[in-house]
Amino acid sequence: MRDLAVDLENRPGALARMGEALGAAGVSIEGGGAWVVDGRGVAHFLFQDGAAARKALEAAGIRVVVDREVVVQRLKQDVPGQLGLLTRRMAEAGVNIEVLYSDHDHRLILVVDDELFVLEVARRILEGYGYDVVTAEKGRQGLEIFRQRSKEIDLVLLDKTMPDLDGEETYRAMKAIEPGLLAILTSGYQETEVTTHFLSHELAGFVQKPYLPETLAFKIKQALQRSKKHTHLGQAED
């Protein structure tokens, strides 16, 4: 994740021009904001692909002032004082905070797999992308966690081959609890070999093992965005 500080003209359409340049290059903004300081527009935005964002902006004649790596820290948002605790520790370490982004959109991912190593790898990858993660070793444990926390869980990352309940059996049981279940299937086998028993619209995606961090993050983000879009459309129609 990269934080790009962008110099903008203080006039109508400057921010639109920036957004259009990024959109034309297929670059998504993860978060940020823009302000007017001393008569100039200053924007700070987060990008998963900072290099692509910078290239698109500079090609459009928009100056990128600073390109920095960011620190992502999950806070216990239900516990008061988390921000003060974190920033106090940084102050005591002599670290000055120049830009702070705050995201309160909880995204909880349940990862179900019978290999502890895979669970740990998935947890580290997803937490690195800002998700909350709960893991379950094998299908039965995953089903029990889902039964208790189905209203909190946004997506399930589900291994196909497990010794007690396999991925399909676990999926069907979870689906009976929560019909709107969002699940991505994972396997070391090819997608065509393991998804034959699922209808085309049932799964939110498939990721082949061993998965790359970028691929896994993209598939999950894509599934969550698609689900959010459909929810908004449904609410609008009501």
C-alpha positions as a Markdown table, in Angstrom:
| # | Residue | x | y | z |
|---|---|---|---|---|
| 1 | Met | 0.0 | 0.0 | 0.0 |
| 2 | Arg | 1.3 | 3.4 | -1.0 |
| 3 | Asp | 0.4 | 7.0 | 0.1 |
| 4 | Leu | 0.7 | 9.5 | -2.8 |
| 5 | Ala | 0.7 | 13.2 | -2.0 |
| 6 | Val | -0.6 | 15.0 | -5.1 |
| 7 | Asp | -0.4 | 18.7 | -6.0 |
| 8 | Leu | -3.6 | 20.0 | -7.5 |
| 9 | Glu | -4.7 | 23.4 | -8.8 |
| 10 | Asn | -7.2 | 25.2 | -6.6 |
| 11 | Arg | -9.9 | 25.4 | -9.3 |
| 12 | Pro | -13.1 | 23.5 | -10.2 |
| 13 | Gly | -12.4 | 20.3 | -12.1 |
| 14 | Ala | -8.9 | 19.7 | -10.8 |
| 15 | Leu | -9.9 | 16.7 | -8.6 |
| 16 | Ala | -12.2 | 15.4 | -11.4 |
| 17 | Arg | -9.2 | 15.5 | -13.8 |
| 18 | Met | -7.2 | 13.4 | -11.3 |
| 19 | Gly | -10.0 | 10.9 | -10.9 |
| 20 | Glu | -10.5 | 10.6 | -14.6 |
| 21 | Ala | -6.8 | 9.9 | -15.2 |
| 22 | Leu | -6.8 | 7.2 | -12.6 |
| 23 | Gly | -10.0 | 5.6 | -13.9 |
| 24 | Ala | -8.7 | 5.6 | -17.5 |
| 25 | Ala | -5.6 | 3.7 | -16.3 |
| 26 | Gly | -7.7 | 1.2 | -14.4 |
| 27 | Val | -6.3 | 2.3 | -11.0 |
| 28 | Ser | -8.5 | 2.1 | -7.9 |
| 29 | Ile | -8.3 | 4.5 | -4.9 |
| 30 | Glu | -8.3 | 2.7 | -1.6 |
| 31 | Gly | -8.9 | 5.8 | 0.5 |
| 32 | Gly | -7.9 | 9.4 | 1.1 |
| 33 | Gly | -8.9 | 13.0 | 0.9 |
| 34 | Ala | -8.1 | 16.5 | -0.5 |
| 35 | Trp | -7.7 | 19.9 | 1.1 |
| 36 | Val | -6.8 | 23.5 | 0.1 |
| 37 | Val | -3.7 | 24.7 | 1.9 |
| 38 | Asp | -2.3 | 28.2 | 1.3 |
| 39 | Gly | -4.2 | 28.5 | -1.9 |
| 40 | Arg | -3.1 | 25.2 | -3.4 |
| 41 | Gly | -4.9 | 21.9 | -3.6 |
| 42 | Val | -3.2 | 19.0 | -1.7 |
| 43 | Ala | -4.5 | 15.5 | -2.0 |
| 44 | His | -3.4 | 12.3 | -0.1 |
| 45 | Phe | -4.7 | 9.0 | -1.5 |
| 46 | Leu | -3.9 | 5.4 | -0.8 |
| 47 | Phe | -3.2 | 3.0 | -3.7 |
| 48 | Gln | -2.6 | -0.7 | -3.7 |
| 49 | Asp | -0.4 | -0.2 | -6.8 |
| 50 | Gly | 1.4 | 3.0 | -6.2 |
| 51 | Ala | 3.6 | 2.7 | -9.2 |
| 52 | Ala | 0.6 | 2.5 | -11.6 |
| 53 | Ala | -1.1 | 5.4 | -9.9 |
| 54 | Arg | 2.0 | 7.6 | -10.1 |
| 55 | Lys | 2.5 | 6.7 | -13.8 |
| 56 | Ala | -1.1 | 7.6 | -14.6 |
| 57 | Leu | -1.0 | 10.9 | -12.8 |
| 58 | Glu | 2.3 | 12.0 | -14.2 |
| 59 | Ala | 1.2 | 11.0 | -17.7 |
| 60 | Ala | -1.8 | 13.4 | -17.2 |
| 61 | Gly | 0.6 | 16.2 | -16.1 |
| 62 | Ile | -0.4 | 15.9 | -12.4 |
| 63 | Arg | 2.5 | 16.3 | -10.1 |
| 64 | Val | 3.1 | 13.6 | -7.4 |
| 65 | Val | 4.9 | 15.4 | -4.5 |
| 66 | Val | 5.6 | 12.4 | -2.3 |
| 67 | Asp | 5.3 | 8.6 | -2.7 |
| 68 | Arg | 5.5 | 6.8 | 0.7 |
| 69 | Glu | 4.9 | 3.3 | 2.1 |
| 70 | Val | 2.2 | 3.3 | 4.8 |
| 71 | Val | 1.8 | 1.4 | 8.1 |
| 72 | Val | -1.5 | -0.5 | 8.5 |
| 73 | Gln | -2.6 | -1.1 | 12.0 |
| 74 | Arg | -5.9 | -2.8 | 13.0 |
| 75 | Leu | -7.5 | -1.2 | 16.1 |
| 76 | Lys | -10.0 | -2.8 | 18.5 |
| 77 | Gln | -12.7 | -0.4 | 17.5 |
| 78 | Asp | -15.1 | -1.5 | 20.2 |
| 79 | Val | -12.4 | -0.6 | 22.9 |
| 80 | Pro | -12.2 | 3.2 | 23.7 |
| 81 | Gly | -8.7 | 4.7 | 23.7 |
| 82 | Gln | -7.1 | 2.7 | 20.9 |
| 83 | Leu | -6.1 | 5.7 | 18.9 |
| 84 | Gly | -4.6 | 7.4 | 21.9 |
| 85 | Leu | -2.7 | 4.3 | 22.9 |
| 86 | Leu | -1.2 | 3.9 | 19.4 |
| 87 | Thr | -0.3 | 7.5 | 18.8 |
| 88 | Arg | 1.2 | 7.9 | 22.3 |
| 89 | Arg | 3.5 | 4.9 | 21.6 |
| 90 | Met | 4.6 | 6.5 | 18.3 |
| 91 | Ala | 5.2 | 9.8 | 19.9 |
| 92 | Glu | 7.4 | 8.2 | 22.6 |
| 93 | Ala | 9.4 | 6.6 | 19.8 |
| 94 | Gly | 9.9 | 10.0 | 18.2 |
| 95 | Val | 7.6 | 9.3 | 15.2 |
| 96 | Asn | 5.6 | 12.2 | 13.9 |
| 97 | Ile | 2.4 | 11.4 | 12.1 |
| 98 | Glu | 1.9 | 13.4 | 8.9 |
| 99 | Val | -1.2 | 11.7 | 7.5 |
| 100 | Leu | -3.7 | 9.5 | 9.2 |
| 101 | Tyr | -6.3 | 7.4 | 7.4 |
| 102 | Ser | -9.2 | 5.8 | 9.4 |
| 103 | Asp | -11.4 | 3.0 | 8.0 |
| 104 | His | -14.3 | 1.8 | 10.2 |
| 105 | Asp | -15.7 | -0.7 | 7.7 |
| 106 | His | -15.3 | -4.0 | 9.4 |
| 107 | Arg | -14.5 | -6.9 | 7.0 |
| 108 | Leu | -14.2 | -10.2 | 8.7 |
| 109 | Ile | -12.9 | -13.2 | 6.7 |
| 110 | Leu | -13.2 | -16.8 | 7.9 |
| 111 | Val | -10.5 | -19.0 | 6.6 |
| 112 | Val | -11.2 | -22.8 | 6.7 |
| 113 | Asp | -8.4 | -25.2 | 5.9 |
| 114 | Asp | -6.9 | -28.4 | 7.3 |
| 115 | Glu | -3.3 | -27.3 | 6.9 |
| 116 | Leu | -2.1 | -25.1 | 9.8 |
| 117 | Phe | 0.7 | -23.6 | 7.6 |
| 118 | Val | -1.9 | -22.5 | 5.0 |
| 119 | Leu | -4.1 | -21.0 | 7.7 |
| 120 | Glu | -1.2 | -18.9 | 9.0 |
| 121 | Val | -0.1 | -17.8 | 5.6 |
| 122 | Ala | -3.6 | -16.7 | 4.7 |
| 123 | Arg | -4.0 | -14.9 | 8.0 |
| 124 | Arg | -0.8 | -12.9 | 7.5 |
| 125 | Ile | -1.7 | -12.0 | 3.9 |
| 126 | Leu | -5.2 | -10.9 | 4.7 |
| 127 | Glu | -4.3 | -8.9 | 7.9 |
| 128 | Gly | -1.6 | -7.2 | 5.8 |
| 129 | Tyr | -4.4 | -6.0 | 3.6 |
| 130 | Gly | -6.4 | -4.7 | 6.5 |
| 131 | Tyr | -8.9 | -7.5 | 7.0 |
| 132 | Asp | -9.9 | -9.0 | 10.3 |
| 133 | Val | -9.3 | -12.8 | 10.1 |
| 134 | Val | -10.6 | -15.8 | 12.1 |
| 135 | Thr | -9.2 | -19.2 | 11.2 |
| 136 | Ala | -10.7 | -22.7 | 11.5 |
| 137 | Glu | -8.8 | -26.0 | 11.2 |
| 138 | Lys | -11.1 | -28.3 | 9.1 |
| 139 | Gly | -14.7 | -28.0 | 8.1 |
| 140 | Arg | -16.5 | -28.9 | 11.3 |
| 141 | Gln | -14.7 | -26.2 | 13.3 |
| 142 | Gly | -15.3 | -23.7 | 10.5 |
| 143 | Leu | -19.0 | -24.6 | 10.5 |
| 144 | Glu | -19.2 | -24.1 | 14.3 |
| 145 | Ile | -17.5 | -20.7 | 14.1 |
| 146 | Phe | -19.8 | -19.7 | 11.2 |
| 147 | Arg | -22.9 | -20.9 | 13.2 |
| 148 | Gln | -21.9 | -18.6 | 16.1 |
| 149 | Arg | -20.7 | -15.6 | 14.0 |
| 150 | Ser | -22.5 | -15.8 | 10.7 |
| 151 | Lys | -23.8 | -12.2 | 11.0 |
| 152 | Glu | -20.3 | -10.8 | 11.5 |
| 153 | Ile | -18.5 | -12.8 | 8.8 |
| 154 | Asp | -18.3 | -11.1 | 5.4 |
| 155 | Leu | -16.7 | -13.8 | 3.4 |
| 156 | Val | -15.4 | -17.4 | 3.8 |
| 157 | Leu | -12.2 | -18.6 | 2.2 |
| 158 | Leu | -12.8 | -22.4 | 2.0 |
| 159 | Asp | -10.5 | -25.3 | 1.2 |
| 160 | Lys | -12.1 | -27.9 | -1.1 |
| 161 | Thr | -10.3 | -31.0 | 0.3 |
| 162 | Met | -10.6 | -31.6 | 4.0 |
| 163 | Pro | -10.8 | -34.9 | 6.0 |
| 164 | Asp | -14.0 | -34.4 | 8.1 |
| 165 | Leu | -16.3 | -32.2 | 6.1 |
| 166 | Asp | -15.0 | -31.3 | 2.7 |
| 167 | Gly | -15.4 | -27.9 | 1.1 |
| 168 | Glu | -18.7 | -28.7 | -0.6 |
| 169 | Glu | -20.3 | -30.2 | 2.5 |
| 170 | Thr | -19.1 | -27.3 | 4.6 |
| 171 | Tyr | -20.4 | -24.8 | 2.1 |
| 172 | Arg | -23.9 | -26.4 | 1.9 |
| 173 | Ala | -24.1 | -26.4 | 5.7 |
| 174 | Met | -23.1 | -22.8 | 6.0 |
| 175 | Lys | -25.5 | -21.9 | 3.2 |
| 176 | Ala | -28.3 | -23.4 | 5.1 |
| 177 | Ile | -27.5 | -21.0 | 8.0 |
| 178 | Glu | -26.9 | -17.9 | 5.9 |
| 179 | Pro | -28.4 | -18.0 | 2.4 |
| 180 | Gly | -26.4 | -14.9 | 1.4 |
| 181 | Leu | -23.1 | -16.7 | 2.1 |
| 182 | Leu | -20.1 | -15.2 | 0.2 |
| 183 | Ala | -17.5 | -18.0 | -0.3 |
| 184 | Ile | -14.3 | -18.4 | -2.3 |
| 185 | Leu | -13.1 | -21.9 | -2.9 |
| 186 | Thr | -9.4 | -22.8 | -2.7 |
| 187 | Ser | -7.6 | -25.9 | -3.9 |
| 188 | Gly | -4.3 | -27.2 | -5.3 |
| 189 | Tyr | -6.2 | -28.6 | -8.2 |
| 190 | Gln | -7.5 | -26.8 | -11.3 |
| 191 | Glu | -10.7 | -24.8 | -11.0 |
| 192 | Thr | -12.5 | -27.0 | -13.5 |
| 193 | Glu | -11.7 | -30.1 | -11.4 |
| 194 | Val | -13.1 | -28.9 | -8.1 |
| 195 | Thr | -16.1 | -26.6 | -8.9 |
| 196 | Thr | -18.2 | -29.1 | -11.0 |
| 197 | His | -20.7 | -29.6 | -8.1 |
| 198 | Phe | -21.3 | -25.9 | -7.7 |
| 199 | Leu | -23.7 | -23.8 | -9.8 |
| 200 | Ser | -22.0 | -21.0 | -11.7 |
| 201 | His | -23.5 | -18.3 | -9.5 |
| 202 | Glu | -23.0 | -20.0 | -6.1 |
| 203 | Leu | -19.3 | -19.3 | -5.5 |
| 204 | Ala | -17.9 | -15.8 | -5.2 |
| 205 | Gly | -14.6 | -17.0 | -6.7 |
| 206 | Phe | -11.9 | -19.6 | -6.9 |
| 207 | Val | -8.2 | -19.3 | -5.9 |
| 208 | Gln | -5.7 | -22.0 | -6.8 |
| 209 | Lys | -3.0 | -22.9 | -4.2 |
| 210 | Pro | -0.4 | -21.9 | -3.6 |
| 211 | Tyr | -1.9 | -18.5 | -3.9 |
| 212 | Leu | 0.0 | -15.2 | -4.4 |
| 213 | Pro | -0.8 | -12.4 | -1.9 |
| 214 | Glu | -1.8 | -10.1 | -4.7 |
| 215 | Thr | -4.1 | -12.7 | -6.3 |
| 216 | Leu | -5.8 | -13.6 | -3.0 |
| 217 | Ala | -6.4 | -10.0 | -2.0 |
| 218 | Phe | -7.7 | -9.1 | -5.5 |
| 219 | Lys | -10.2 | -12.0 | -5.5 |
| 220 | Ile | -11.5 | -11.1 | -2.0 |
| 221 | Lys | -11.8 | -7.4 | -2.8 |
| 222 | Gln | -13.6 | -8.2 | -6.1 |
| 223 | Ala | -16.1 | -10.5 | -4.3 |
| 224 | Leu | -16.8 | -8.0 | -1.5 |
| 225 | Gln | -17.2 | -5.1 | -3.9 |
| 226 | Arg | -19.6 | -7.1 | -6.2 |
| 227 | Ser | -21.6 | -8.2 | -3.1 |
| 228 | Lys | -21.8 | -4.6 | -1.8 |
| 229 | Lys | -22.9 | -3.3 | -5.2 |
| 230 | His | -25.7 | -5.9 | -5.5 |
| 231 | Thr | -26.9 | -5.0 | -2.0 |
| 232 | His | -27.1 | -1.3 | -2.8 |
| 233 | Leu | -29.0 | -2.1 | -6.0 |
| 234 | Gly | -31.4 | -4.2 | -4.1 |
| 235 | Gln | -32.0 | -1.5 | -1.6 |
| 236 | Ala | -32.5 | 1.1 | -4.3 |
| 237 | Glu | -35.1 | -1.1 | -6.0 |
| 238 | Asp | -37.0 | -1.5 | -2.7 |
